[in-house]
Amino acid sequence: MKTNDVSVKRIAQKAYPEYRGRKFYLIPQSYPLDCRSYWDGGSRTYFRFVRLVDMQVSGQVPAQSAFDKPISGLEAVTIPEGFVCVTHSIFCGRDSGLTVYAHPDNLAKLLPANGGNDASLQ
């Protein structure tokens, strides 16, 4: 779903501070996510993980092309408790925005009842 929620934008921009666009999405993700990142037909998705408790951001998932050594397990990554996966997608050469994938159990932490003004996400 497309969102303008402040906490979702804050998390997405923490993962990709260089992003200047206005497309933000939130997707509940209970099944494993394919995190292989490579150019294919002018499209690519970049992946970073954010720990919600302290907003610590992982490094970007390395590229996975036919010329790179495969990274085992990237084809099925389950998002751990307390983390979200933030992707930046380019589709056919056009920026498709940032998407926050969160396990349904983490959605309550991500979208606080007070309208997204939870100080723990700052």
Legacy VTK file of the C-alpha trace (Angstrom):
# vtk DataFile Version 3.0
C-alpha trace
ASCII
DATASET POLYDATA
POINTS 122 float
0.000 0.000 0.000
1.208 3.510 -0.737
1.702 5.507 2.423
2.526 8.978 3.664
2.935 7.829 7.277
5.730 9.756 8.998
7.256 6.713 10.723
7.410 4.719 7.461
9.069 7.645 5.650
11.532 8.091 8.531
12.589 4.427 8.379
12.827 4.441 4.570
14.919 7.602 4.497
17.165 6.267 7.261
17.946 3.286 4.989
18.414 5.464 1.881
19.317 9.011 3.006
20.200 9.995 -0.574
16.634 9.281 -1.777
14.766 12.461 -2.753
11.602 10.959 -4.237
8.068 10.879 -2.834
7.075 7.252 -3.413
6.833 5.256 -0.173
5.149 1.878 0.243
4.503 -0.472 3.154
4.014 -4.196 2.591
3.323 -6.820 5.285
5.669 -9.737 4.538
5.131 -13.044 6.351
6.860 -15.282 3.795
10.577 -15.246 2.789
11.768 -12.379 0.583
14.040 -12.857 -2.458
16.927 -10.441 -1.770
19.047 -11.205 -4.822
20.016 -7.858 -6.332
21.156 -7.615 -9.941
20.395 -5.680 -13.129
17.931 -7.482 -15.403
16.293 -5.752 -18.371
16.906 -2.253 -16.980
15.449 -3.172 -13.577
17.059 -3.734 -10.186
16.069 -3.724 -6.532
18.494 -2.701 -3.769
18.015 -4.106 -0.236
18.878 -2.790 3.233
17.665 -3.930 6.649
16.799 -1.621 9.559
16.668 -2.664 13.222
13.642 -0.857 14.642
14.839 -0.520 18.243
17.813 1.736 17.394
17.351 2.456 13.643
20.689 0.755 12.843
20.966 0.178 9.067
22.727 -2.799 7.475
25.035 -2.458 4.530
23.512 -2.876 1.102
23.077 -6.449 -0.134
25.849 -7.057 -2.720
25.041 -7.452 -6.402
24.286 -10.970 -7.620
24.857 -11.345 -11.350
25.897 -14.379 -13.371
29.493 -13.195 -12.926
29.385 -12.883 -9.113
29.846 -15.674 -6.595
26.333 -16.571 -5.339
25.495 -15.667 -1.747
23.727 -18.639 -0.226
20.337 -17.920 1.323
19.564 -14.623 -0.444
16.772 -16.244 -2.451
14.683 -16.782 0.720
15.302 -14.303 3.563
12.841 -14.258 6.442
12.668 -10.822 8.071
13.623 -11.288 11.745
11.603 -9.963 14.674
12.359 -6.269 15.253
13.680 -5.655 11.717
12.282 -4.371 8.436
13.646 -4.677 4.905
13.718 -1.453 2.891
14.074 -1.702 -0.864
14.817 0.872 -3.536
13.524 -0.322 -6.906
14.355 0.781 -10.421
11.922 -0.658 -12.980
12.828 -0.347 -16.671
15.095 2.586 -15.860
12.506 4.509 -13.777
12.629 5.016 -10.037
9.812 3.053 -8.382
10.388 4.408 -4.875
11.133 2.912 -1.474
9.237 -0.026 -0.023
9.299 -1.074 3.632
8.673 -4.806 4.084
7.700 -5.685 7.654
6.637 -8.939 9.238
2.978 -8.550 10.343
4.102 -8.943 13.986
6.261 -5.812 13.561
3.526 -3.617 12.076
2.340 -2.561 15.541
5.866 -1.276 16.292
6.090 0.422 12.912
2.740 2.214 13.012
2.205 3.321 16.619
-1.296 4.077 17.875
-0.412 7.761 18.439
-0.333 8.471 14.686
3.333 7.824 13.921
4.835 10.243 16.451
6.551 7.559 18.550
9.857 8.964 19.830
11.484 5.502 19.682
11.463 5.684 15.856
13.302 9.008 15.667
LINES 1 123
122 0 1 2 3 4 5 6 7 8 9 10 11 12 13 14 15 16 17 18 19 20 21 22 23 24 25 26 27 28 29 30 31 32 33 34 35 36 37 38 39 40 41 42 43 44 45 46 47 48 49 50 51 52 53 54 55 56 57 58 59 60 61 62 63 64 65 66 67 68 69 70 71 72 73 74 75 76 77 78 79 80 81 82 83 84 85 86 87 88 89 90 91 92 93 94 95 96 97 98 99 100 101 102 103 104 105 106 107 108 109 110 111 112 113 114 115 116 117 118 119 120 121
